[in-house]
Amino acid sequence: MSTQWKVIHFEENHNHEMVPSNYSHLLRSHRGLTNSDKAQVDGMRASGLRPHDIMEYVVNQSRKRSNVGYISRDLHSYFQLKPKSEVKDGDAETTFGYLGSKGDHDPMFFAKCTVDEDNRLANLLWADGGSIVENHAFGDVLSFDTMYRKNAYNKPLLIFFGINHHRQTIIFACALLVD
């Protein structure tokens, strides 16, 4: 199999207008986080800054958005897709960090926890904004399932669910509980 390509036909005319140079920084092919960008934003995130605040700081340092090299969506994707192997905190801290980032994107997001006498996570309940809205609309009949016990701490996963007007199962909230 050859690794060379042969151009058979080249069409010089485009079927769309070219992107003006002052907008080229918005093209996916022209943006992305460099290794130094990643190191900088990782440090800021570890300090407790939200992605929105990190982006605003970087824009202010760069004087304008077009000088940054990436957009807010790239930053959010980077934090969401960051390999779990890079997580150095304990499971509870990692969970709180994840739930905190969910709250950054969803103003209706809800999470509540309790700790035991050793200050370790005991119970955890969470629900996103969409689930809360659906609970208000369809929560007159509520079921829950505690069959799942497949986690490292043998805590039951409780799923609160119901049925919407299309007879689809909808999740209202989830919880990890102490027996």
C-alpha positions as a LaTeX table, in Angstrom:
\begin{tabular}{lrrr}
\hline
Residue & $x$ (\AA) & $y$ (\AA) & $z$ (\AA) \\
\hline
Met1 & 0.00 & 0.00 & 0.00 \\
Ser2 & 1.44 & 3.35 & $-1.05$ \\
Thr3 & 1.51 & 6.36 & 1.27 \\
Gln4 & 1.56 & 8.82 & $-1.63$ \\
Trp5 & $-1.49$ & 10.63 & $-2.92$ \\
Lys6 & $-2.15$ & 11.73 & $-6.48$ \\
Val7 & $-4.33$ & 14.77 & $-7.22$ \\
Ile8 & $-6.71$ & 13.89 & $-10.02$ \\
His9 & $-8.78$ & 17.06 & $-10.02$ \\
Phe10 & $-8.32$ & 20.37 & $-8.20$ \\
Glu11 & $-11.22$ & 22.82 & $-7.96$ \\
Glu12 & $-9.87$ & 26.29 & $-7.39$ \\
Asn13 & $-13.26$ & 27.90 & $-6.74$ \\
His14 & $-14.77$ & 27.50 & $-3.27$ \\
Asn15 & $-18.47$ & 26.93 & $-2.70$ \\
His16 & $-18.46$ & 29.36 & 0.24 \\
Glu17 & $-16.83$ & 32.59 & 1.25 \\
Met18 & $-13.46$ & 32.29 & 2.93 \\
Val19 & $-13.37$ & 33.10 & 6.64 \\
Pro20 & $-11.99$ & 36.59 & 7.23 \\
Ser21 & $-8.60$ & 36.51 & 8.97 \\
Asn22 & $-9.98$ & 38.28 & 12.04 \\
Tyr23 & $-12.30$ & 35.25 & 12.60 \\
Ser24 & $-9.82$ & 32.47 & 11.82 \\
His25 & $-9.10$ & 32.00 & 15.54 \\
Leu26 & $-12.63$ & 30.55 & 15.84 \\
Leu27 & $-11.98$ & 27.72 & 13.38 \\
Arg28 & $-11.41$ & 24.37 & 15.10 \\
Ser29 & $-8.32$ & 23.76 & 12.95 \\
His30 & $-6.75$ & 27.00 & 14.19 \\
Arg31 & $-7.29$ & 26.63 & 17.92 \\
Gly32 & $-6.43$ & 24.36 & 20.83 \\
Leu33 & $-4.69$ & 24.29 & 24.19 \\
Thr34 & $-0.91$ & 24.03 & 24.07 \\
Asn35 & 1.01 & 22.15 & 26.76 \\
Ser36 & 1.84 & 25.44 & 28.47 \\
Asp37 & $-1.85$ & 26.46 & 28.30 \\
Lys38 & $-2.79$ & 23.15 & 29.93 \\
Ala39 & $-0.24$ & 23.60 & 32.71 \\
Gln40 & $-1.51$ & 27.11 & 33.40 \\
Val41 & $-5.21$ & 26.22 & 33.46 \\
Asp42 & $-4.58$ & 23.04 & 35.50 \\
Gly43 & $-2.92$ & 25.14 & 38.18 \\
Met44 & $-5.77$ & 27.63 & 38.17 \\
Arg45 & $-8.38$ & 24.85 & 38.35 \\
Ala46 & $-6.50$ & 23.17 & 41.21 \\
Ser47 & $-6.73$ & 26.49 & 43.05 \\
Gly48 & $-10.51$ & 26.28 & 42.84 \\
Leu49 & $-11.21$ & 28.64 & 39.95 \\
Arg50 & $-14.18$ & 27.87 & 37.72 \\
Pro51 & $-13.56$ & 27.39 & 33.97 \\
His52 & $-15.45$ & 30.62 & 33.22 \\
Asp53 & $-13.18$ & 32.59 & 35.58 \\
Ile54 & $-10.08$ & 30.93 & 34.13 \\
Met55 & $-11.14$ & 31.91 & 30.62 \\
Glu56 & $-11.80$ & 35.50 & 31.63 \\
Tyr57 & $-8.39$ & 35.74 & 33.30 \\
Val58 & $-6.61$ & 34.32 & 30.23 \\
Val59 & $-8.48$ & 36.72 & 27.93 \\
Asn60 & $-7.51$ & 39.69 & 30.13 \\
Gln61 & $-3.87$ & 38.58 & 30.12 \\
Ser62 & $-3.94$ & 38.22 & 26.31 \\
Arg63 & $-5.67$ & 41.59 & 25.84 \\
Lys64 & $-8.37$ & 40.11 & 23.54 \\
Arg65 & $-10.07$ & 36.79 & 22.83 \\
Ser66 & $-8.50$ & 36.35 & 19.41 \\
Asn67 & $-5.04$ & 36.23 & 21.04 \\
Val68 & $-5.88$ & 33.35 & 23.38 \\
Gly69 & $-5.66$ & 30.44 & 20.92 \\
Tyr70 & $-8.74$ & 28.60 & 22.21 \\
Ile71 & $-12.34$ & 29.31 & 23.15 \\
Ser72 & $-14.40$ & 28.57 & 26.27 \\
Arg73 & $-15.77$ & 25.36 & 24.76 \\
Asp74 & $-12.21$ & 24.05 & 24.27 \\
Leu75 & $-11.42$ & 24.75 & 27.91 \\
His76 & $-14.58$ & 23.01 & 29.14 \\
Ser77 & $-13.88$ & 20.02 & 26.88 \\
Tyr78 & $-10.33$ & 19.80 & 28.18 \\
Phe79 & $-11.52$ & 19.62 & 31.80 \\
Gln80 & $-14.30$ & 17.13 & 30.96 \\
Leu81 & $-12.07$ & 14.81 & 28.91 \\
Lys82 & $-9.03$ & 14.97 & 31.17 \\
Pro83 & $-7.91$ & 11.38 & 31.80 \\
Lys84 & $-9.01$ & 10.04 & 35.15 \\
Ser85 & $-5.49$ & 8.67 & 35.69 \\
Glu86 & $-4.36$ & 12.24 & 36.34 \\
Val87 & $-6.62$ & 12.52 & 39.37 \\
Lys88 & $-4.47$ & 12.56 & 42.49 \\
Asp89 & $-7.05$ & 13.32 & 45.17 \\
Gly90 & $-9.13$ & 10.74 & 46.99 \\
Asp91 & $-12.38$ & 9.47 & 45.56 \\
Ala92 & $-14.53$ & 11.81 & 47.65 \\
Glu93 & $-12.48$ & 14.89 & 46.71 \\
Thr94 & $-12.63$ & 13.87 & 43.06 \\
Thr95 & $-16.39$ & 13.43 & 43.29 \\
Phe96 & $-16.83$ & 16.83 & 44.95 \\
Gly97 & $-14.66$ & 18.41 & 42.24 \\
Tyr98 & $-16.73$ & 16.80 & 39.50 \\
Leu99 & $-20.03$ & 17.77 & 41.12 \\
Gly100 & $-18.68$ & 21.30 & 41.63 \\
Ser101 & $-17.88$ & 21.58 & 37.93 \\
Lys102 & $-21.40$ & 20.37 & 37.11 \\
Gly103 & $-22.72$ & 23.20 & 39.27 \\
Asp104 & $-20.60$ & 25.66 & 37.27 \\
His105 & $-22.55$ & 24.75 & 34.12 \\
Asp106 & $-26.00$ & 24.10 & 35.58 \\
Pro107 & $-27.38$ & 26.72 & 38.00 \\
Met108 & $-30.16$ & 24.34 & 39.12 \\
Phe109 & $-27.75$ & 21.48 & 39.89 \\
Phe110 & $-28.17$ & 20.18 & 43.45 \\
Ala111 & $-25.86$ & 18.04 & 45.58 \\
Lys112 & $-25.93$ & 17.30 & 49.30 \\
Cys113 & $-23.73$ & 15.03 & 51.39 \\
Thr114 & $-23.21$ & 13.87 & 54.94 \\
Val115 & $-20.02$ & 12.66 & 56.60 \\
Asp116 & $-19.47$ & 10.06 & 59.31 \\
Glu117 & $-17.69$ & 10.45 & 62.65 \\
Asp118 & $-14.31$ & 9.99 & 60.89 \\
Asn119 & $-15.16$ & 12.85 & 58.52 \\
Arg120 & $-15.52$ & 10.44 & 55.60 \\
Leu121 & $-18.27$ & 10.59 & 53.00 \\
Ala122 & $-21.37$ & 8.78 & 54.25 \\
Asn123 & $-24.32$ & 9.74 & 52.03 \\
Leu124 & $-24.45$ & 11.68 & 48.78 \\
Leu125 & $-27.49$ & 12.87 & 46.81 \\
Trp126 & $-27.36$ & 14.75 & 43.52 \\
Ala127 & $-29.69$ & 15.90 & 40.72 \\
Asp128 & $-29.14$ & 18.05 & 37.66 \\
Gly129 & $-31.41$ & 20.91 & 36.63 \\
Gly130 & $-33.25$ & 18.93 & 33.97 \\
Ser131 & $-34.02$ & 16.17 & 36.46 \\
Ile132 & $-35.32$ & 18.70 & 38.98 \\
Val133 & $-37.64$ & 20.23 & 36.37 \\
Glu134 & $-38.88$ & 16.77 & 35.36 \\
Asn135 & $-39.42$ & 15.86 & 39.02 \\
His136 & $-41.71$ & 18.88 & 39.43 \\
Ala137 & $-43.62$ & 17.92 & 36.29 \\
Phe138 & $-43.77$ & 14.13 & 36.69 \\
Gly139 & $-42.77$ & 13.42 & 40.30 \\
Asp140 & $-46.23$ & 12.57 & 41.57 \\
Val141 & $-45.29$ & 8.88 & 41.22 \\
Leu142 & $-41.77$ & 8.08 & 42.34 \\
Ser143 & $-39.94$ & 4.77 & 42.26 \\
Phe144 & $-36.46$ & 3.91 & 43.37 \\
Asp145 & $-34.07$ & 1.05 & 42.81 \\
Thr146 & $-31.29$ & $-0.03$ & 45.18 \\
Met147 & $-30.19$ & $-3.13$ & 43.28 \\
Tyr148 & $-26.83$ & $-1.64$ & 42.25 \\
Arg149 & $-23.99$ & $-2.41$ & 44.65 \\
Lys150 & $-21.11$ & $-2.50$ & 42.23 \\
Asn151 & $-18.84$ & 0.16 & 43.72 \\
Ala152 & $-15.61$ & $-0.17$ & 45.68 \\
Tyr153 & $-17.24$ & 0.80 & 48.99 \\
Asn154 & $-20.25$ & $-1.51$ & 48.71 \\
Lys155 & $-22.60$ & 1.47 & 49.10 \\
Pro156 & $-25.95$ & 1.03 & 47.39 \\
Leu157 & $-26.63$ & 3.35 & 44.48 \\
Leu158 & $-30.18$ & 4.62 & 44.78 \\
Ile159 & $-31.84$ & 5.87 & 41.58 \\
Phe160 & $-35.04$ & 7.92 & 41.89 \\
Phe161 & $-37.02$ & 7.61 & 38.68 \\
Gly162 & $-40.46$ & 8.01 & 37.18 \\
Ile163 & $-42.32$ & 7.89 & 33.88 \\
Asn164 & $-43.08$ & 10.93 & 31.70 \\
His165 & $-46.16$ & 11.48 & 29.52 \\
His166 & $-44.42$ & 9.60 & 26.65 \\
Arg167 & $-43.98$ & 6.56 & 28.93 \\
Gln168 & $-40.23$ & 7.09 & 28.98 \\
Thr169 & $-38.22$ & 6.39 & 32.12 \\
Ile170 & $-36.75$ & 9.59 & 33.54 \\
Ile171 & $-34.23$ & 9.91 & 36.35 \\
Phe172 & $-34.99$ & 12.47 & 39.05 \\
Ala173 & $-31.92$ & 12.03 & 41.26 \\
Cys174 & $-29.23$ & 9.60 & 42.36 \\
Ala175 & $-27.73$ & 8.85 & 45.75 \\
Leu176 & $-25.01$ & 6.79 & 47.39 \\
Leu177 & $-26.09$ & 5.68 & 50.84 \\
Val178 & $-24.73$ & 4.06 & 53.95 \\
Asp179 & $-26.64$ & 0.86 & 54.77 \\
\hline
\end{tabular}
